[in-house]
Amino acid sequence: MPVTGPSPGSRRRLRLFTLICLLAVLLVMAVGASAPEYLAYVGTYTGRGSEGIYAYRFDPVSGAARPLGLAAATDNPSFLVGDPTGRFLYAVNELDEFRNEPAGAVSVFAIERASGALKLLQQVPSLGGSPAHLSLDATARYLMVANYGGGNVAVFPIGEDGRLGPHSAFVQDVGSSVNPERQAGPHAHFIQVTRDNRFAVVADLGLDKLLVHRFDANTGSLTPASPGFVAVDPGAGPRHVAFAPSGKFVYVVNELASTVTVFAFQPGEGALRGVQTVPTLPAGFSGNNTGAEIAVDAKGRFLYVSNRGDDSIAVFSIHPRNGNLKSLEWVPSGGKTPRHFAIDPTGEWLFAANQGSDNISLLRIDQKSGRLTPTGRSLEVVSPVCACIVSFE
């Protein structure tokens, strides 16, 4: 019998199959080439075996985190923030005294991308004792610091080299509230600009108030808004704030009451109006608890809060129109005393800093339901108090 080759139809199918395989390989290569590179930094309380800030290289595809060791030795770097370019990292040094003055400090580091190491560029007084929080404005040209012990906030301009100039704003809070142990005076615990960069919101735990200042991005100044504040329930102790991506709602976790209060925000005036307060704890919980961190997902559909005592992350759904919260679940944080947590840029991973058990646990976020799944993966670090994820895109 004569030998015949493949039919024209077979040859077309073979070429099509080969083309599909080639495209699949190219797609895999493209995804691999464009996979984001993250560095995860962990701020700690030093003095119990920790020496400062620790670094991990994180793969958001697999969820694997490789320890890079001590990135920078520095005292009590209890809150961290990275600039959007991935060049600089800023840290508070939660101290009561710095350079023989009653103040904490702010440290400025350059990020060495290849190794994850941090090079100290500058260290300046925070202008108040025990700084607890810092943030960048929307232009990343100003750094804002909340001094818990000093009961005040300050703004510092940022130069092209990442270093801080003399402060452009300083506001001293005054007053007290009903808890004699925690609220005998002002305790600024959080400061951050609103989505439009026109206002700065301060959570003062000692006053039971959210203070609102007009922010001028040209000068870095803060001036009182009108009415300038909104109160939470007496003794609630507002700690940290999360903003809805829409800019229409503001959420505050109340540390002492273990509640979340929802506010409607009026961007033109900077006014806040309370609309709902819900517990962060499951029904039937009877132990001691304090609320700590709060965050809204990038699409504004879910809200997360950490409970120190219940040792859980509370998950809420957000109503798309009125911003109200509905409890979905409480998930173990993977350790004890989850002081802070961070959601990675993909929105698929939550890093819970468990201060009381010396570990960072990784939880997976379901993108459709918002629910959390423990992965069993844990990063061992002494006294973790803050997780900060830096991307290079």
C-alpha positions as CSV (number, residue, x, y, z in Angstrom):
1,M,0.0,0.0,0.0
2,P,1.3,3.5,-0.7
3,V,2.4,5.6,2.3
4,T,0.4,8.7,2.7
5,G,0.9,11.7,5.0
6,P,-1.5,13.3,7.3
7,S,-4.6,14.8,5.7
8,P,-4.9,18.6,5.3
9,G,-7.4,18.7,8.1
10,S,-5.0,16.8,10.4
11,R,-2.2,19.2,9.6
12,R,-4.4,22.2,10.4
13,R,-5.4,20.6,13.8
14,L,-1.7,19.9,14.5
15,R,-0.7,23.5,13.7
16,L,-3.6,24.8,15.9
17,F,-2.6,22.5,18.8
18,T,1.0,23.6,18.5
19,L,0.0,27.3,18.5
20,I,-2.2,26.9,21.5
21,C,0.6,25.2,23.4
22,L,3.0,28.0,22.4
23,L,0.6,30.6,23.6
24,A,0.1,28.8,26.9
25,V,3.8,28.7,27.5
26,L,4.2,32.4,26.6
27,L,1.3,33.2,29.0
28,V,2.9,31.3,31.8
29,M,6.2,33.0,31.2
30,A,4.5,36.4,31.0
31,V,2.7,35.8,34.3
32,G,5.9,34.7,35.9
33,A,7.8,37.7,34.6
34,S,5.1,40.1,35.8
35,A,4.5,38.5,39.2
36,P,4.8,41.2,41.8
37,E,7.7,41.3,44.2
38,Y,6.8,42.0,47.8
39,L,8.9,42.7,50.8
40,A,7.1,42.2,54.1
41,Y,8.5,44.2,57.0
42,V,7.6,43.5,60.6
43,G,7.9,46.1,63.3
44,T,8.4,44.9,66.9
45,Y,8.8,45.9,70.5
46,T,12.4,45.5,71.3
47,G,14.0,44.5,74.6
48,R,12.7,40.9,74.9
49,G,14.9,39.4,72.2
50,S,13.8,41.4,69.2
51,E,16.3,44.0,67.8
52,G,14.1,46.1,65.5
53,I,12.6,45.6,62.0
54,Y,12.6,42.1,60.3
55,A,12.2,41.4,56.6
56,Y,10.6,38.6,54.6
57,R,10.3,38.1,50.8
58,F,6.7,37.2,50.0
59,D,5.4,35.3,46.9
60,P,1.7,36.2,46.6
61,V,1.1,33.4,44.2
62,S,2.1,30.6,46.5
63,G,1.8,32.4,49.8
64,A,5.4,31.5,50.7
65,A,7.4,33.9,52.8
66,R,11.2,33.6,53.0
67,P,12.9,35.2,56.1
68,L,15.6,37.7,55.3
69,G,16.6,38.4,58.9
70,L,17.0,41.6,60.8
71,A,16.6,44.5,58.3
72,A,17.4,47.3,60.7
73,A,18.3,47.5,64.4
74,T,16.2,50.3,66.0
75,D,14.2,50.8,69.2
76,N,10.5,49.9,69.4
77,P,9.6,50.3,65.7
78,S,5.9,49.8,66.5
79,F,4.3,51.2,63.3
80,L,5.7,51.2,59.8
81,V,4.7,52.7,56.4
82,G,6.3,52.4,53.0
83,D,6.3,55.0,50.3
84,P,4.5,54.1,47.0
85,T,7.7,53.9,45.0
86,G,9.1,51.2,47.3
87,R,12.3,53.3,48.0
88,F,11.7,54.3,51.6
89,L,10.3,53.0,54.8
90,Y,9.2,55.1,57.7
91,A,8.9,53.9,61.3
92,V,7.9,55.4,64.6
93,N,10.2,54.7,67.6
94,E,7.7,54.3,70.4
95,L,9.8,56.0,73.1
96,D,9.0,58.4,76.0
97,E,12.4,60.0,75.7
98,F,14.7,60.7,72.7
99,R,17.9,62.7,72.8
100,N,17.2,63.7,76.4
101,E,13.8,65.2,75.4
102,P,10.3,64.0,76.3
103,A,9.5,62.7,72.8
104,G,9.7,59.6,70.6
105,A,11.3,59.5,67.2
106,V,10.6,58.8,63.5
107,S,13.2,56.8,61.6
108,V,13.7,57.1,57.8
109,F,15.2,54.1,56.0
110,A,16.2,53.5,52.4
111,I,15.1,50.1,51.1
112,E,17.7,47.9,49.5
113,R,15.5,46.0,47.1
114,A,17.8,43.1,46.4
115,S,18.5,42.1,50.1
116,G,15.5,43.7,51.9
117,A,18.0,45.5,54.2
118,L,17.1,48.9,55.5
119,K,19.7,51.8,55.6
120,L,19.1,54.4,58.2
121,L,18.9,57.8,56.5
122,Q,17.6,60.0,59.3
123,Q,16.1,59.9,62.8
124,V,14.2,62.9,64.2
125,P,12.0,63.7,67.2
126,S,8.4,62.9,66.7
127,L,7.4,66.0,68.8
128,G,5.6,64.0,71.4
129,G,6.0,60.9,73.6
130,S,5.1,57.4,72.5
131,P,4.3,57.9,68.8
132,A,1.9,55.2,67.9
133,H,1.0,55.7,64.2
134,L,2.2,57.4,61.0
135,S,0.9,57.7,57.5
136,L,1.6,59.5,54.2
137,D,-0.7,61.9,52.5
138,A,-2.0,61.1,49.0
139,T,1.0,62.8,47.3
140,A,3.5,61.0,49.5
141,R,5.1,64.4,50.1
142,Y,4.1,64.6,53.7
143,L,4.5,62.3,56.7
144,M,1.9,62.5,59.5
145,V,2.6,61.2,63.0
146,A,0.3,60.6,66.0
147,N,1.9,60.8,69.4
148,Y,-0.1,58.8,71.9
149,G,1.8,59.8,75.0
150,G,2.1,63.5,73.9
151,G,-1.6,63.7,72.8
152,N,-0.7,65.5,69.7
153,V,-0.1,65.1,65.9
154,A,2.6,66.5,63.6
155,V,3.2,66.8,59.9
156,F,6.7,66.6,58.2
157,P,7.5,67.4,54.6
158,I,9.4,64.8,52.7
159,G,12.3,65.6,50.4
160,E,13.2,63.9,47.1
161,D,15.8,61.8,49.1
162,G,13.1,60.6,51.5
163,R,14.4,62.7,54.4
164,L,12.1,64.8,56.6
165,G,12.2,68.5,56.8
166,P,11.2,70.7,59.8
167,H,7.6,70.1,60.7
168,S,4.9,72.0,58.8
169,A,2.1,71.4,61.3
170,F,1.7,70.6,65.0
171,V,-1.6,70.3,66.8
172,Q,-1.9,69.6,70.6
173,D,-5.1,67.9,71.6
174,V,-6.7,68.9,75.0
175,G,-9.3,67.3,77.3
176,S,-10.1,64.0,78.8
177,S,-12.9,61.4,79.0
178,V,-14.6,59.0,81.5
179,N,-12.0,56.2,81.9
180,P,-9.5,57.5,84.6
181,E,-6.8,55.0,83.7
182,R,-6.8,55.4,79.9
183,Q,-8.5,58.7,79.3
184,A,-7.1,61.2,81.9
185,G,-5.7,63.2,79.0
186,P,-5.5,63.2,75.2
187,H,-4.0,60.2,73.4
188,A,-3.8,60.6,69.7
189,H,-3.6,57.1,68.3
190,F,-4.1,57.6,64.5
191,I,-3.8,60.2,61.8
192,Q,-4.5,59.8,58.1
193,V,-5.8,61.9,55.2
194,T,-9.2,61.3,53.6
195,R,-9.4,59.9,50.1
196,D,-9.5,63.4,48.5
197,N,-6.4,64.5,50.5
198,R,-8.3,67.5,51.8
199,F,-8.8,66.5,55.4
200,A,-6.8,64.7,58.1
201,V,-8.7,62.5,60.6
202,V,-7.2,61.9,64.0
203,A,-8.5,59.2,66.4
204,D,-7.9,60.4,70.0
205,L,-8.4,57.5,72.4
206,G,-8.2,59.8,75.4
207,L,-10.9,62.2,74.3
208,D,-13.4,59.7,72.7
209,K,-13.3,61.9,69.6
210,L,-12.4,61.8,65.9
211,L,-10.8,65.2,65.2
212,V,-11.0,66.6,61.7
213,H,-8.5,69.0,60.3
214,R,-8.3,70.7,56.9
215,F,-5.1,69.7,55.2
216,D,-3.3,71.9,52.7
217,A,-1.2,69.7,50.4
218,N,0.7,72.8,49.2
219,T,2.0,73.9,52.6
220,G,1.5,70.8,54.8
221,S,-0.6,72.7,57.2
222,L,-3.5,71.6,59.4
223,T,-6.4,73.9,60.4
224,P,-9.5,73.0,62.3
225,A,-12.5,72.0,60.1
226,S,-16.0,72.9,61.1
227,P,-17.3,71.5,63.5
228,G,-13.9,69.9,63.8
229,F,-14.8,66.7,65.6
230,V,-17.3,64.0,66.2
231,A,-17.7,62.0,69.5
232,V,-18.0,58.3,70.0
233,D,-19.7,56.7,73.0
234,P,-18.1,57.7,76.3
235,G,-15.3,55.3,77.3
236,A,-15.2,53.7,73.8
237,G,-11.6,54.8,73.1
238,P,-11.3,55.3,69.3
239,R,-8.0,53.8,68.1
240,H,-7.7,53.3,64.4
241,V,-9.8,54.4,61.3
242,A,-10.5,52.9,57.9
243,F,-11.9,54.8,54.9
244,A,-14.3,53.3,52.3
245,P,-12.8,53.4,48.8
246,S,-15.8,55.5,47.8
247,G,-14.9,58.2,50.3
248,K,-18.5,58.2,51.6
249,F,-17.9,56.2,54.8
250,V,-15.5,56.2,57.7
251,Y,-15.1,53.3,60.1
252,V,-13.4,53.5,63.6
253,V,-12.5,50.6,65.9
254,N,-13.1,51.5,69.5
255,E,-10.3,49.9,71.5
256,L,-11.9,50.0,75.0
257,A,-15.5,49.1,74.0
258,S,-14.6,46.5,71.4
259,T,-16.9,48.1,68.9
260,V,-16.9,49.6,65.4
261,T,-18.7,52.9,64.7
262,V,-19.7,53.7,61.2
263,F,-19.8,57.4,60.1
264,A,-21.1,59.0,56.9
265,F,-18.6,61.5,55.5
266,Q,-19.4,64.7,53.8
267,P,-16.3,65.5,51.7
268,G,-17.1,69.2,51.0
269,E,-17.2,70.1,54.7
270,G,-15.3,67.2,56.3
271,A,-18.2,66.5,58.6
272,L,-18.9,63.1,60.1
273,R,-22.3,61.7,61.1
274,G,-22.6,58.5,63.1
275,V,-24.9,55.9,61.6
276,Q,-24.2,52.6,63.3
277,T,-22.2,51.0,66.1
278,V,-21.7,47.2,66.2
279,P,-19.7,44.9,68.5
280,T,-16.4,43.4,67.3
281,L,-16.9,40.3,69.5
282,P,-19.0,37.2,69.0
283,A,-22.1,36.8,71.2
284,G,-21.4,35.1,74.5
285,F,-17.7,36.2,74.8
286,S,-17.1,36.9,78.5
287,G,-13.3,37.6,78.8
288,N,-11.3,40.8,78.5
289,N,-10.8,42.2,75.1
290,T,-9.5,45.3,73.3
291,G,-10.0,46.1,69.6
292,A,-6.8,46.9,67.7
293,E,-6.6,47.2,63.9
294,I,-9.3,47.8,61.2
295,A,-9.2,47.7,57.4
296,V,-11.6,47.8,54.4
297,D,-10.9,45.7,51.4
298,A,-9.9,47.5,48.1
299,K,-13.4,47.2,46.7
300,G,-15.2,48.4,49.8
301,R,-17.2,45.2,50.3
302,F,-15.7,43.8,53.5
303,L,-14.3,45.1,56.8
304,Y,-11.8,43.4,59.1
305,V,-11.1,44.0,62.8
306,S,-8.6,42.4,65.2
307,N,-9.6,41.4,68.7
308,R,-7.0,41.1,71.4
309,G,-8.5,38.7,74.0
310,D,-10.8,36.8,71.8
311,D,-7.7,36.5,69.6
312,S,-9.7,36.7,66.4
313,I,-10.2,38.6,63.2
314,A,-13.8,39.7,62.9
315,V,-15.2,39.9,59.3
316,F,-18.1,42.1,58.3
317,S,-19.9,42.7,55.0
318,I,-20.5,46.4,54.0
319,H,-23.8,47.5,52.6
320,P,-23.1,49.1,49.2
321,R,-25.5,52.0,49.7
322,N,-25.6,53.0,53.4
323,G,-22.2,51.6,54.5
324,N,-23.7,49.6,57.4
325,L,-22.0,46.5,58.7
326,K,-23.2,42.9,59.0
327,S,-21.2,40.3,60.9
328,L,-20.0,37.4,58.8
329,E,-17.6,35.4,61.0
330,W,-14.8,35.4,63.6
331,V,-11.7,33.6,62.6
332,P,-8.8,32.7,65.0
333,S,-5.8,34.9,64.4
334,G,-3.4,32.0,64.6
335,G,-1.8,33.2,67.8
336,K,-2.3,35.5,70.8
337,T,-3.0,39.2,71.0
338,P,-3.3,40.2,67.3
339,R,-2.3,43.8,67.6
340,H,-2.1,44.7,63.9
341,F,-2.7,43.1,60.5
342,A,-2.0,44.0,56.9
343,I,-3.7,43.0,53.7
344,D,-1.3,42.4,50.8
345,P,-1.8,44.4,47.5
346,T,-3.5,41.4,45.7
347,G,-6.2,41.4,48.4
348,E,-5.7,37.7,48.9
349,W,-3.6,37.5,52.0
350,L,-3.9,38.8,55.5
351,F,-0.8,39.0,57.8
352,A,-1.9,39.0,61.5
353,A,0.8,40.2,63.9
354,N,0.2,38.2,67.1
355,Q,2.2,40.1,69.7
356,G,1.5,37.7,72.5
357,S,2.6,34.5,70.7
358,D,5.6,35.9,68.8
359,N,4.4,35.1,65.3
360,I,2.8,36.4,62.1
361,S,0.1,34.2,60.8
362,L,-1.1,34.1,57.2
363,L,-4.8,33.8,56.4
364,R,-6.2,33.5,52.9
365,I,-9.0,35.9,51.9
366,D,-11.8,34.6,49.7
367,Q,-12.3,37.3,47.0
368,K,-16.0,36.6,46.6
369,S,-17.2,36.1,50.2
370,G,-14.6,38.1,52.1
371,R,-14.2,35.2,54.5
372,L,-10.8,34.1,55.9
373,T,-9.2,30.7,55.9
374,P,-6.2,29.9,58.1
375,T,-3.3,28.5,56.2
376,G,-1.3,27.1,59.1
377,R,1.7,29.2,57.9
378,S,3.4,31.3,60.5
379,L,6.4,33.6,60.6
380,E,8.3,33.4,63.8
381,V,9.4,36.8,65.2
382,V,9.6,38.1,68.8
383,S,6.9,40.7,69.8
384,P,5.5,41.6,66.4
385,V,3.3,44.7,66.5
386,C,3.0,45.8,62.9
387,A,3.2,44.3,59.4
388,C,4.0,46.4,56.4
389,I,4.1,45.1,52.8
390,V,6.1,47.0,50.2
391,S,5.7,46.3,46.5
392,F,7.8,47.3,43.5
393,E,5.5,48.1,40.6
